[in-house]
C-alpha cells in the first residue's frame, strides 16, 4: 500500500468511523427516537452523521401522563375529578 493510499484510508475512517458507537449505538438511539411523536427525521439523521452534534431532547411524559397511559393499557381510566 502506498503512502498516498494509506493517507486516504486515514481520512476516510476519520470521516466514517468504524466502531461500535457509530455502527450500533447511534443507529439504535435513532431507531428509538423515531418511535416518538413529532420527531423531525432530518434532525435525527443529521445527528447520526455528525459526531459533534447534540441529539434532540427527548419528550418526557409527566408522572400524570405516565399513570394515565398505564391505566389505558389495562383498559382502565382515571377516577373522575383526578
Backbone bond lengths (Angstrom), bond angles and torsions (degrees), N, CA, C in turn:
res aa  C-N    CA-C-N  psi(-1)  N-CA   C-N-CA  omega(-1)  CA-C   N-CA-C  phi
1 X - - - 1.452 - - 1.525 107.43 -
2 X 1.298 114.40 131.65 1.465 118.86 179.83 1.525 110.45 -75.85
3 X 1.293 115.90 162.94 1.470 121.01 178.10 1.534 110.41 -62.34
4 X 1.345 116.79 -37.93 1.466 121.02 179.88 1.533 110.82 -63.63
5 X 1.346 116.17 -43.53 1.464 118.97 178.56 1.526 110.88 -65.26
6 X 1.324 116.69 -41.11 1.464 121.03 177.81 1.521 110.95 -59.06
7 X 1.329 116.01 -44.93 1.468 120.37 178.54 1.526 111.65 -62.98
8 X 1.343 117.51 -36.60 1.466 120.43 177.92 1.527 110.70 -66.40
9 X 1.345 117.20 -38.02 1.460 119.94 177.72 1.530 111.06 -66.63
10 X 1.310 117.57 -38.98 1.464 120.44 176.30 1.523 110.17 -60.76
11 X 1.317 116.58 -45.13 1.467 120.40 179.14 1.528 110.86 -63.97
12 X 1.330 116.99 -42.83 1.469 121.33 -179.36 1.530 111.15 -60.62
13 X 1.331 117.10 -49.99 1.464 119.23 -178.01 1.521 112.25 -73.99
14 X 1.326 117.40 -18.67 1.463 119.51 170.63 1.519 111.43 -68.72
15 X 1.345 116.18 -36.24 1.471 121.19 179.00 1.520 112.32 -84.58
16 X 1.340 117.49 -28.05 1.466 122.57 -176.56 1.526 109.24 -130.97
17 X 1.323 117.39 76.75 1.470 120.63 -176.17 1.527 111.64 -58.50
18 X 1.323 114.33 147.36 1.464 121.65 -177.21 1.517 108.24 -121.77
19 X 1.331 115.19 69.95 1.454 120.02 179.40 1.522 109.19 -138.11
20 X 1.323 117.18 171.90 1.464 120.98 -175.85 1.518 112.54 -60.45
21 X 1.322 116.50 -36.59 1.468 119.30 -178.81 1.523 110.51 -60.03
22 X 1.311 117.22 -44.44 1.462 120.60 -176.52 1.527 112.75 -85.56
23 X 1.321 118.30 -28.09 1.462 121.17 -178.06 1.518 112.86 -86.04
24 X 1.339 118.59 -30.50 1.464 121.09 -173.52 1.529 113.91 -123.33
25 X 1.326 117.31 -52.28 1.461 120.39 -170.66 1.523 113.07 -68.57
26 X 1.325 117.85 -50.49 1.467 119.60 -179.43 1.534 111.51 -63.48
27 X 1.351 119.96 -43.75 1.473 118.10 176.00 1.530 112.78 -62.66
28 X 1.329 118.53 -33.32 1.466 120.80 178.28 1.525 110.24 -66.34
29 X 1.323 117.05 -40.98 1.467 120.58 176.59 1.525 109.83 -62.68
30 X 1.323 115.95 -42.04 1.461 120.54 178.33 1.526 110.24 -59.50
31 X 1.325 117.75 -46.07 1.468 121.29 -179.59 1.526 110.67 -61.92
32 X 1.315 117.82 -41.14 1.462 120.95 177.75 1.509 112.05 -64.01
33 X 1.323 116.76 -40.93 1.464 120.04 179.91 1.521 111.95 -67.57
34 X 1.319 117.64 -28.19 1.464 120.01 -179.75 1.526 112.06 -67.02
35 X 1.330 117.22 -17.33 1.460 120.86 179.18 1.530 112.25 -77.84
36 X 1.332 116.98 -14.91 1.469 119.86 -179.95 1.523 110.38 -77.22
37 X 1.312 116.34 154.18 1.463 121.25 175.99 1.517 109.98 -77.87
38 X 1.322 116.16 146.80 1.458 121.58 174.84 1.511 114.59 70.03
39 X 1.304 117.41 25.21 1.458 120.78 -179.06 1.520 109.45 -80.99
40 X 1.323 116.50 132.89 1.454 121.95 174.23 1.525 107.33 -88.03
41 X 1.321 117.00 105.47 1.466 122.19 -175.37 1.523 110.78 -60.56
42 X 1.326 117.85 -36.69 1.468 120.05 -178.81 1.527 111.44 -63.17
43 X 1.324 116.85 -37.75 1.471 120.31 177.67 1.531 109.79 -63.25
44 X 1.337 116.28 -43.23 1.463 119.96 179.62 1.522 111.77 -66.48
45 X 1.315 117.41 -40.60 1.467 119.73 178.51 1.524 111.23 -66.31
46 X 1.322 116.86 -38.71 1.473 119.67 175.34 1.518 110.36 -60.79
47 X 1.343 116.48 -43.28 1.457 120.58 178.45 1.533 110.57 -61.89
48 X 1.330 117.13 -41.02 1.459 121.18 -178.93 1.526 110.80 -62.78
49 X 1.316 117.07 -35.29 1.457 120.88 -176.87 1.525 112.83 -85.35
50 X 1.319 117.94 -25.08 1.465 121.45 -175.62 1.521 109.66 -108.97
51 X 1.313 116.23 108.48 1.460 121.64 -176.09 1.528 112.37 -65.31
52 X 1.323 118.03 -20.05 1.460 121.43 -178.24 1.522 112.27 -91.01
53 X 1.331 117.30 -11.34 1.467 120.85 -176.45 1.526 110.72 -72.69
54 X 1.315 115.14 151.75 1.460 121.81 176.86 1.521 108.28 -95.83
55 X 1.341 117.97 131.18 1.465 118.73 179.56 1.520 111.09 -65.80
56 X 1.324 117.16 152.35 1.463 119.60 177.75 1.522 110.83 -61.75
57 X 1.316 115.67 150.59 1.464 120.48 178.94 1.525 109.80 -67.96
58 X 1.326 117.72 132.84 1.465 118.69 177.53 1.516 111.07 -72.80
59 X 1.318 115.88 150.61 1.465 120.84 175.35 1.519 106.68 -84.43
60 X 1.316 115.98 118.16 1.465 121.20 -178.06 1.520 108.64 -103.42
61 X 1.314 115.12 128.06 1.470 119.72 179.11 1.518 109.71 -71.94
62 X 1.320 115.70 145.03 1.462 119.87 174.86 1.531 107.45 -72.33
63 X 1.324 117.86 160.45 1.467 118.82 178.47 1.532 112.55 -56.08
64 X 1.318 116.56 -35.15 1.459 119.51 -179.91 1.529 110.96 -65.37
65 X 1.352 115.95 -42.11 1.461 119.45 178.38 1.524 110.57 -64.52
66 X 1.315 116.02 -41.13 1.460 120.18 -179.91 1.526 110.85 -63.09
67 X 1.324 116.56 -42.43 1.466 120.33 177.54 1.522 111.21 -62.22
68 X 1.329 116.46 -44.85 1.462 120.48 -179.64 1.527 110.38 -63.18
69 X 1.335 117.33 -40.92 1.464 120.50 178.86 1.523 111.17 -63.54
70 X 1.322 116.86 -40.03 1.467 120.35 178.64 1.522 110.64 -64.58
71 X 1.331 116.83 -45.00 1.465 120.22 178.33 1.526 110.99 -60.54
72 X 1.345 116.47 -43.69 1.468 119.98 179.04 1.525 110.98 -61.96
73 X 1.322 117.53 -37.11 1.464 121.16 179.92 1.530 110.83 -61.94
74 X 1.331 117.48 -30.47 1.458 122.02 178.53 1.529 112.44 -93.35
75 X 1.345 115.99 6.39 1.464 119.85 178.76 1.511 113.35 78.16
76 X 1.327 117.59 19.85 1.466 122.21 -179.15 1.523 109.68 -109.80
77 X 1.303 115.76 172.15 1.462 120.28 174.17 1.520 108.54 -136.85
78 X 1.318 115.51 165.35 1.468 120.29 179.09 1.509 110.34 -69.12
79 X 1.323 116.31 149.87 1.467 118.86 172.60 1.521 109.44 -62.17
80 X 1.300 117.29 146.34 1.467 121.77 179.43 1.510 110.66 -59.83
81 X 1.330 116.16 140.31 1.443 121.45 177.48 1.516 113.86 85.91
82 X 1.321 118.25 4.41 1.471 120.21 -179.97 1.498 110.78 -125.60
